[in-house]
Amino acid sequence: MNENYPIIVKTYNLTKWYIEKLSKLPRNHRFTLGEKIQNSLLNLLMLLSDAIYSKNKKPILQEANRELEKLRILSRLMKDLNLLPHDSYRFVSSSIDEIGKMLGGWMGVGDGL
């Protein structure tokens, strides 16, 4: 993991935390909603990793931003279905917001972060 990029560290930590939580979902939700969230988190992490080494970061970061929005929606659905306790949802939404700010800053700067 590239620790020179705080966005990677934050996304990695959220991914690890969320995957542990998703494994405890009831079976009918684990293989639908849980899998979607897990795939979205992993896609986001890989996109951010790809962006580090890409000369043309903008399209990759835009795709990462779309993936982050999917996570917002899926996490809200988890909360509304009472599958994610309020404190956990607050942690997830705060983490997603922080990652979003970092991502927005990276997109605004162009090649830097």
ABEGO torsion letter per residue (X at the ends): XBAABAAAAAAAAAAAAAAAAAAABBAAAAABAAAAAAAAAAAAAAAAAAAAABABAAAAAAAAAAAAAAAAAAAAAAAAAGABBAAAAAAAAAAAAAAAAAAAAAAAAEABX
